[in-house]
Amino acid sequence: MSKAYRRVIHWFRRDLRLTDNTSLLASLSSSAEVIPIYVCSNWTGSNLWTGAKRQNFLCECLTSLSRNLEHLGGQLIIRHGDAVSEILKLVEDKRVDAIFLNEDVDPFGKAAEAELKEKSPVPVHSFQDATLHGPTEVLKGDGTPYRVYTPFAKRWLPIEKRKPSGRPSSIETPSDLESLPLPTLSHWGLEEGDWELPKGGEKAARLRMSEALGSRISHYDDTRDIPSLPGTSRLSQDLRWGTLSIRELYHKAVKKGSEQYLKELGWREFYFQILYHFPEVLSNEFNADWRGLPWEEPDKKFEAWKLGETGFPIIDAGIRELLKTGFMHNRVRMIVAMFLTKDLHIDWRLGEQFFAQHLLDGEIASNNGGWQWSAGTGADAAPYFRIQNPWSQTKRFDAKGEYIKRWIPELKTVDPKRFQAPPEDSQPLTEGYPAPILDHGAERKKTLDIFKKHRSQQK
Ligand SMILES: Cc1cc2nc3c(=O)[nH]c(=O)nc-3n(C[C@H](O)[C@H](O)[C@H](O)COP(=O)(O)OP(=O)(O)OC[C@H]3O[C@@H](n4cnc5c(N)ncnc54)[C@H](O)[C@@H]3O)c2cc1C
């Protein structure tokens, strides 16, 4: 069968897999030769939206992708620098006929796509791949976007979802191409730490998916809120980097029968469409009533929060899990985020940045959505007066203190009941572990006053 093109590029970005990769499969069926390219950004030192653990995970994903392409006869071409310029250089140097890519879901990726489309002398074909439905597919009856999750999910869930396609059996990359070496952390001036990270790459992601679908998802409704259990799928980093196809995961999960799990995938899509329709959430409160709240200057208490040294065991366990593994359980993310915004009165944007730098699954839309939900300022947020109490949350979700003891070894021998209320004598629970840095009851009252005062000033 004749193909439309002789030689095209597939630009890998957040779709680091071969299976059910919409653009890659389209490029292969349209062209005799495909150049699979990944362009590593050239920032060094610091980046507000990522950090060493995440970049380490990315390096592993690229190594795995490169190996998988070689198995099919292809080659991953690595370039460094500005992605649009590097791709356009390749188009010119290698007489490329078209560019294929999967659409990004955040404003930074979208801006690069728009620039490429504007400057490219050859056609640019873009595909929706990272989500089950595009941001304009699920709208209210009057054609406007949903602002609240529950009606969004009601509409989103029953819409038919595209089935996954297969995996290519071979890839022909032109033989006259040279690639730069696969990146390591030093490319960005970063160093390895004392971490316990999951392995990156399509093979590792598929193993995790089998494990999650094999047992965890059938008990999901009962176990998903208990941070000491492996009760959730732990696939967020694989969805973030596209080492798993959302279509494959969704259709496999449907067979497992947990509607709750499918609804969680719906939260992911809800926040993507919020970011698409309301990109101002990146700098502003979604709920305009709460813009201009008087956040406090970050101080020593913020430093204690970032180190997991607040003297609140559930908060410190969450932060220490994050620092060590690049992951934090969802229930604990909510408690930790509310603590920063409602007990320390610190701007949710600082928490959002800190999470982005440490989470392997750091996803601009979900991270922003989660932080604004917790701060009480977001789409379908917890109302400002619903403030989680870290002590009673511990009693409900970590009654035996298993999660806390796992991440705070100093507390191994302490009676877990003592994690469920502030110490009566305000003394540390054990030597080497700090006393609580604040009184939750007093800070809760202060938050209620701040929000009430702000509201009355708005009227
Ligand atoms: C303050 C805060 C920040 C967050 N930041 C991120 C982030 O940067 N990236 C991210 O992927 N998730 C984020 N979440 C959502 C959620 O905590 C993680 O998706 C979840 O913990 C990942 O673990 P899992 O894969 O085991 O989830 P599971 O419970 O197995 O859920 C399956 C999938 O559904 C999606 N999902 C589940 N819950 C949510 C949710 N509330 N919002 C959006 N998607 C969801 C994820 O893709 C997840 O992998 C954040 C939540 C909060 C409260």
Ligand as a Chemical Component Dictionary entry (heavy atoms), coordinates in Angstrom:
data_LIG
# 
_chem_comp.id                   LIG 
_chem_comp.type                 NON-POLYMER 
_chem_comp.pdbx_formal_charge   0 
_chem_comp.three_letter_code    LIG 
# 
loop_
_chem_comp_atom.comp_id 
_chem_comp_atom.atom_id 
_chem_comp_atom.alt_atom_id 
_chem_comp_atom.type_symbol 
_chem_comp_atom.charge 
_chem_comp_atom.model_Cartn_x 
_chem_comp_atom.model_Cartn_y 
_chem_comp_atom.model_Cartn_z 
_chem_comp_atom.pdbx_ordinal 
LIG C1  C1  C 0 -2.654 18.694 46.853 1  
LIG C2  C2  C 0 -2.784 17.608 45.805 2  
LIG C3  C3  C 0 -1.874 17.566 44.736 3  
LIG C4  C4  C 0 -1.999 16.575 43.743 4  
LIG N1  N1  N 0 -1.099 16.572 42.705 5  
LIG C5  C5  C 0 -1.215 15.641 41.733 6  
LIG C6  C6  C 0 -0.309 15.618 40.646 7  
LIG O1  O1  O 0 0.583  16.465 40.520 8  
LIG N2  N2  N 0 -0.437 14.634 39.722 9  
LIG C7  C7  C 0 -1.427 13.679 39.813 10 
LIG O2  O2  O 0 -1.487 12.793 38.950 11 
LIG N3  N3  N 0 -2.314 13.709 40.812 12 
LIG C8  C8  C 0 -2.237 14.637 41.781 13 
LIG N4  N4  N 0 -3.116 14.625 42.816 14 
LIG C9  C9  C 0 -4.229 13.645 42.813 15 
LIG C10 C10 C 0 -3.949 12.304 43.508 16 
LIG O3  O3  O 0 -3.409 12.528 44.778 17 
LIG C11 C11 C 0 -3.022 11.377 42.730 18 
LIG O4  O4  O 0 -3.455 11.278 41.400 19 
LIG C12 C12 C 0 -3.036 9.976  43.330 20 
LIG O5  O5  O 0 -2.605 10.015 44.666 21 
LIG C13 C13 C 0 -2.109 9.070  42.533 22 
LIG O6  O6  O 0 -2.042 7.809  43.120 23 
LIG P1  P1  P 0 -2.634 6.524  42.391 24 
LIG O7  O7  O 0 -2.126 6.430  41.001 25 
LIG O8  O8  O 0 -2.406 5.356  43.273 26 
LIG O9  O9  O 0 -4.177 6.903  42.352 27 
LIG P2  P2  P 0 -5.470 6.026  42.193 28 
LIG O10 O10 O 0 -6.300 6.262  43.411 29 
LIG O11 O11 O 0 -5.163 4.634  41.847 30 
LIG O12 O12 O 0 -6.246 6.737  40.996 31 
LIG C14 C14 C 0 -6.059 6.364  39.620 32 
LIG C15 C15 C 0 -5.653 7.550  38.800 33 
LIG O13 O13 O 0 -6.688 8.528  38.797 34 
LIG C16 C16 C 0 -6.112 9.839  38.780 35 
LIG N5  N5  N 0 -6.538 10.532 40.006 36 
LIG C17 C17 C 0 -6.901 9.961  41.180 37 
LIG N6  N6  N 0 -7.282 10.932 42.056 38 
LIG C18 C18 C 0 -7.152 12.107 41.419 39 
LIG C19 C19 C 0 -7.397 13.477 41.781 40 
LIG N7  N7  N 0 -7.877 13.830 42.984 41 
LIG N8  N8  N 0 -7.117 14.432 40.886 42 
LIG C20 C20 C 0 -6.645 14.122 39.659 43 
LIG N9  N9  N 0 -6.416 12.855 39.244 44 
LIG C21 C21 C 0 -6.664 11.870 40.106 45 
LIG C22 C22 C 0 -4.599 9.670  38.755 46 
LIG O14 O14 O 0 -4.180 9.736  37.422 47 
LIG C23 C23 C 0 -4.419 8.267  39.336 48 
LIG O15 O15 O 0 -3.243 7.628  38.905 49 
LIG C24 C24 C 0 -3.043 15.618 43.823 50 
LIG C25 C25 C 0 -3.932 15.658 44.902 51 
LIG C26 C26 C 0 -3.805 16.636 45.874 52 
LIG C27 C27 C 0 -4.774 16.666 47.030 53 
# 
loop_
_chem_comp_bond.comp_id 
_chem_comp_bond.atom_id_1 
_chem_comp_bond.atom_id_2 
_chem_comp_bond.value_order 
_chem_comp_bond.pdbx_ordinal 
LIG C1  C2  SING 1  
LIG C2  C3  SING 2  
LIG C2  C26 DOUB 3  
LIG C3  C4  DOUB 4  
LIG C4  N1  SING 5  
LIG C4  C24 SING 6  
LIG N1  C5  DOUB 7  
LIG C5  C6  SING 8  
LIG C5  C8  SING 9  
LIG C6  O1  DOUB 10 
LIG C6  N2  SING 11 
LIG N2  C7  SING 12 
LIG C7  O2  DOUB 13 
LIG C7  N3  SING 14 
LIG N3  C8  DOUB 15 
LIG C8  N4  SING 16 
LIG N4  C9  SING 17 
LIG N4  C24 SING 18 
LIG C9  C10 SING 19 
LIG C10 O3  SING 20 
LIG C10 C11 SING 21 
LIG C11 O4  SING 22 
LIG C11 C12 SING 23 
LIG C12 O5  SING 24 
LIG C12 C13 SING 25 
LIG C13 O6  SING 26 
LIG O6  P1  SING 27 
LIG P1  O7  DOUB 28 
LIG P1  O8  SING 29 
LIG P1  O9  SING 30 
LIG O9  P2  SING 31 
LIG P2  O10 DOUB 32 
LIG P2  O11 SING 33 
LIG P2  O12 SING 34 
LIG O12 C14 SING 35 
LIG C14 C15 SING 36 
LIG C15 O13 SING 37 
LIG C15 C23 SING 38 
LIG O13 C16 SING 39 
LIG C16 N5  SING 40 
LIG C16 C22 SING 41 
LIG N5  C17 SING 42 
LIG N5  C21 SING 43 
LIG C17 N6  DOUB 44 
LIG N6  C18 SING 45 
LIG C18 C19 SING 46 
LIG C18 C21 DOUB 47 
LIG C19 N7  SING 48 
LIG C19 N8  DOUB 49 
LIG N8  C20 SING 50 
LIG C20 N9  DOUB 51 
LIG N9  C21 SING 52 
LIG C22 O14 SING 53 
LIG C22 C23 SING 54 
LIG C23 O15 SING 55 
LIG C24 C25 DOUB 56 
LIG C25 C26 SING 57 
LIG C26 C27 SING 58 
# 
